[in-house]
Amino acid sequence: MSNTLNRLGSVLDRTQRTIATVVTVNSNGTTLVEYSDSSQSIVLGNSVQTGAVYVENGRIIGSAPTLPYTEIEV
């Protein structure tokens, strides 16, 4: 069982990628971003000044489209 789980884990991608909105760009190469659940974090990168960004493993990888969305609570 453990061997099968290890093999499956090696195939799966462990990269965490999300979309966030730029709040503040800092002069030290970091950016404060806000996620859709209103939580905020500081990530590496300052290449995007405004709008939405892709955040991958705590680092900005580029700008993201700003698309409308609706949250439905069940």
Backbone as JSON Lines, residues from 0, in Angstrom:
{"i":0,"aa":"M","n":[0.83,-1.2,0.0],"ca":[0.0,0.0,0.0],"c":[0.87,1.25,0.0]}
{"i":1,"aa":"S","n":[1.88,1.28,0.84],"ca":[2.74,2.45,0.93],"c":[3.48,2.7,-0.38]}
{"i":2,"aa":"N","n":[3.92,1.64,-1.04],"ca":[4.63,1.78,-2.3],"c":[3.72,2.39,-3.36]}
{"i":3,"aa":"T","n":[2.47,1.98,-3.41],"ca":[1.51,2.54,-4.37],"c":[1.27,4.01,-4.09]}
{"i":4,"aa":"L","n":[1.17,4.37,-2.84],"ca":[0.96,5.77,-2.47],"c":[2.18,6.61,-2.84]}
{"i":5,"aa":"N","n":[3.37,6.1,-2.64],"ca":[4.58,6.82,-3.02],"c":[4.66,7.01,-4.53]}
{"i":6,"aa":"R","n":[4.3,6.0,-5.29],"ca":[4.32,6.12,-6.75],"c":[3.3,7.14,-7.23]}
{"i":7,"aa":"L","n":[2.12,7.16,-6.63],"ca":[1.11,8.14,-7.0],"c":[1.57,9.54,-6.66]}
{"i":8,"aa":"G","n":[2.18,9.73,-5.5],"ca":[2.68,11.04,-5.08],"c":[3.77,11.57,-5.99]}
{"i":9,"aa":"S","n":[4.57,10.69,-6.56],"ca":[5.64,11.14,-7.45],"c":[5.09,11.6,-8.79]}
{"i":10,"aa":"V","n":[3.92,11.13,-9.17],"ca":[3.31,11.52,-10.44],"c":[2.56,12.85,-10.32]}
{"i":11,"aa":"L","n":[1.95,13.09,-9.17],"ca":[1.15,14.29,-8.97],"c":[2.03,15.52,-8.85]}
{"i":12,"aa":"D","n":[1.54,16.61,-9.38],"ca":[2.25,17.89,-9.3],"c":[1.95,18.54,-7.96]}
{"i":13,"aa":"R","n":[2.98,18.97,-7.24],"ca":[2.8,19.56,-5.91],"c":[2.78,21.09,-5.96]}
{"i":14,"aa":"T","n":[2.71,21.66,-7.14],"ca":[2.7,23.1,-7.29],"c":[1.33,23.65,-6.92]}
{"i":15,"aa":"Q","n":[1.33,24.66,-6.08],"ca":[0.09,25.31,-5.69],"c":[-0.01,26.64,-6.44]}
{"i":16,"aa":"R","n":[-1.04,26.8,-7.25],"ca":[-1.19,28.0,-8.07],"c":[-2.57,28.61,-7.79]}
{"i":17,"aa":"T","n":[-2.6,29.92,-7.5],"ca":[-3.86,30.62,-7.23],"c":[-3.85,31.97,-7.93]}
{"i":18,"aa":"I","n":[-5.0,32.6,-7.94],"ca":[-5.13,33.95,-8.48],"c":[-5.42,34.89,-7.32]}
{"i":19,"aa":"A","n":[-4.71,36.01,-7.29],"ca":[-4.88,37.0,-6.21],"c":[-4.89,38.39,-6.82]}
{"i":20,"aa":"T","n":[-5.3,39.37,-6.03],"ca":[-5.34,40.77,-6.46],"c":[-4.23,41.53,-5.76]}
{"i":21,"aa":"V","n":[-3.51,42.36,-6.51],"ca":[-2.42,43.15,-5.95],"c":[-3.0,44.25,-5.06]}
{"i":22,"aa":"V","n":[-2.51,44.34,-3.83],"ca":[-2.92,45.39,-2.91],"c":[-1.84,46.47,-2.87]}
{"i":23,"aa":"T","n":[-0.61,46.08,-2.57],"ca":[0.5,47.0,-2.45],"c":[1.77,46.36,-3.01]}
{"i":24,"aa":"V","n":[2.51,47.13,-3.8],"ca":[3.82,46.68,-4.28],"c":[4.88,47.33,-3.41]}
{"i":25,"aa":"N","n":[5.72,46.52,-2.78],"ca":[6.74,47.02,-1.87],"c":[8.06,47.25,-2.61]}
{"i":26,"aa":"S","n":[8.9,48.13,-2.07],"ca":[10.17,48.46,-2.7],"c":[11.22,47.37,-2.53]}
{"i":27,"aa":"N","n":[10.99,46.4,-1.65],"ca":[11.97,45.35,-1.4],"c":[11.78,44.11,-2.27]}
{"i":28,"aa":"G","n":[10.97,44.21,-3.32],"ca":[10.77,43.08,-4.23],"c":[9.64,42.14,-3.85]}
{"i":29,"aa":"T","n":[8.8,42.56,-2.92],"ca":[7.65,41.76,-2.52],"c":[6.36,42.52,-2.81]}
{"i":30,"aa":"T","n":[5.26,41.79,-2.77],"ca":[3.95,42.37,-3.05],"c":[2.93,41.81,-2.06]}
{"i":31,"aa":"L","n":[2.08,42.68,-1.53],"ca":[0.97,42.26,-0.69],"c":[-0.2,41.96,-1.61]}
{"i":32,"aa":"V","n":[-0.73,40.73,-1.52],"ca":[-1.85,40.33,-2.38],"c":[-3.02,39.89,-1.52]}
{"i":33,"aa":"E","n":[-4.22,39.96,-2.1],"ca":[-5.44,39.54,-1.41],"c":[-6.12,38.46,-2.24]}
{"i":34,"aa":"Y","n":[-6.52,37.38,-1.56],"ca":[-7.18,36.26,-2.22],"c":[-8.69,36.43,-2.19]}
{"i":35,"aa":"S","n":[-9.41,35.57,-2.87],"ca":[-10.86,35.7,-2.98],"c":[-11.58,35.53,-1.65]}
{"i":36,"aa":"D","n":[-10.94,34.88,-0.67],"ca":[-11.56,34.72,0.64],"c":[-11.2,35.85,1.6]}
{"i":37,"aa":"S","n":[-10.64,36.94,1.07],"ca":[-10.25,38.15,1.8],"c":[-8.99,37.99,2.65]}
{"i":38,"aa":"S","n":[-8.34,36.86,2.58],"ca":[-7.07,36.71,3.29],"c":[-5.97,37.39,2.47]}
{"i":39,"aa":"Q","n":[-4.92,37.82,3.14],"ca":[-3.82,38.51,2.47],"c":[-2.5,37.84,2.82]}
{"i":40,"aa":"S","n":[-1.54,37.97,1.91],"ca":[-0.19,37.47,2.19],"c":[0.82,38.27,1.38]}
{"i":41,"aa":"I","n":[2.06,38.2,1.81],"ca":[3.15,38.85,1.1],"c":[3.85,37.78,0.27]}
{"i":42,"aa":"V","n":[4.0,38.04,-1.03],"ca":[4.62,37.09,-1.94],"c":[5.83,37.75,-2.61]}
{"i":43,"aa":"L","n":[6.7,36.94,-3.15],"ca":[7.87,37.45,-3.85],"c":[7.5,37.93,-5.24]}
{"i":44,"aa":"G","n":[8.13,39.01,-5.68],"ca":[7.9,39.53,-7.02],"c":[7.19,40.86,-6.98]}
{"i":45,"aa":"N","n":[7.57,41.73,-7.91],"ca":[6.91,43.04,-8.03],"c":[6.76,43.44,-9.49]}
{"i":46,"aa":"S","n":[6.64,42.45,-10.37],"ca":[6.56,42.74,-11.8],"c":[5.19,43.26,-12.23]}
{"i":47,"aa":"V","n":[4.14,42.98,-11.47],"ca":[2.79,43.44,-11.8],"c":[2.39,44.5,-10.78]}
{"i":48,"aa":"Q","n":[2.01,45.66,-11.24],"ca":[1.71,46.78,-10.35],"c":[0.25,46.82,-9.88]}
{"i":49,"aa":"T","n":[-0.69,46.42,-10.72],"ca":[-2.11,46.45,-10.37],"c":[-2.82,45.26,-10.99]}
{"i":50,"aa":"G","n":[-4.01,44.97,-10.48],"ca":[-4.84,43.93,-11.07],"c":[-4.62,42.57,-10.45]}
{"i":51,"aa":"A","n":[-5.0,41.55,-11.19],"ca":[-4.9,40.17,-10.72],"c":[-3.57,39.55,-11.15]}
{"i":52,"aa":"V","n":[-3.08,38.64,-10.32],"ca":[-1.82,37.95,-10.61],"c":[-1.96,36.46,-10.33]}
{"i":53,"aa":"Y","n":[-1.14,35.67,-11.02],"ca":[-1.0,34.26,-10.7],"c":[0.09,34.14,-9.64]}
{"i":54,"aa":"V","n":[-0.21,33.43,-8.55],"ca":[0.75,33.19,-7.49],"c":[1.02,31.69,-7.43]}
{"i":55,"aa":"E","n":[2.28,31.33,-7.57],"ca":[2.67,29.93,-7.54],"c":[3.75,29.73,-6.48]}
{"i":56,"aa":"N","n":[3.42,28.93,-5.46],"ca":[4.35,28.65,-4.37],"c":[4.92,29.91,-3.74]}
{"i":57,"aa":"G","n":[4.06,30.92,-3.51],"ca":[4.5,32.14,-2.83],"c":[5.26,33.12,-3.7]}
{"i":58,"aa":"R","n":[5.15,32.99,-5.02],"ca":[5.88,33.87,-5.95],"c":[4.95,34.26,-7.1]}
{"i":59,"aa":"I","n":[4.98,35.54,-7.49],"ca":[4.18,36.01,-8.62],"c":[4.82,35.49,-9.91]}
{"i":60,"aa":"I","n":[4.01,34.84,-10.75],"ca":[4.54,34.34,-12.01],"c":[4.02,35.11,-13.21]}
{"i":61,"aa":"G","n":[3.06,36.01,-13.0],"ca":[2.57,36.84,-14.1],"c":[1.2,37.4,-13.81]}
{"i":62,"aa":"S","n":[0.74,38.24,-14.73],"ca":[-0.58,38.84,-14.55],"c":[-1.66,37.86,-14.98]}
{"i":63,"aa":"A","n":[-2.82,37.99,-14.37],"ca":[-3.96,37.12,-14.64],"c":[-5.13,37.98,-15.1]}
{"i":64,"aa":"P","n":[-6.03,37.41,-15.9],"ca":[-7.21,38.17,-16.31],"c":[-8.14,38.41,-15.13]}
{"i":65,"aa":"T","n":[-8.78,39.56,-15.11],"ca":[-9.76,39.87,-14.08],"c":[-11.13,39.45,-14.61]}
{"i":66,"aa":"L","n":[-11.62,38.33,-14.12],"ca":[-12.88,37.78,-14.6],"c":[-13.92,37.82,-13.48]}
{"i":67,"aa":"P","n":[-15.18,38.01,-13.85],"ca":[-16.23,38.02,-12.82],"c":[-16.45,36.58,-12.3]}
{"i":68,"aa":"Y","n":[-16.85,36.49,-11.04],"ca":[-17.16,35.17,-10.46],"c":[-18.26,35.34,-9.43]}
{"i":69,"aa":"T","n":[-18.91,34.24,-9.13],"ca":[-19.96,34.23,-8.13],"c":[-19.7,33.07,-7.17]}
{"i":70,"aa":"E","n":[-19.76,33.34,-5.89],"ca":[-19.62,32.3,-4.89],"c":[-21.01,31.89,-4.42]}
{"i":71,"aa":"I","n":[-21.25,30.6,-4.42],"ca":[-22.53,30.08,-3.95],"c":[-22.26,29.24,-2.72]}
{"i":72,"aa":"E","n":[-22.91,29.6,-1.62],"ca":[-22.74,28.87,-0.37],"c":[-23.87,27.88,-0.22]}
{"i":73,"aa":"V","n":[-23.52,26.65,0.06],"ca":[-24.52,25.59,0.17],"c":[-24.65,25.16,1.6]}
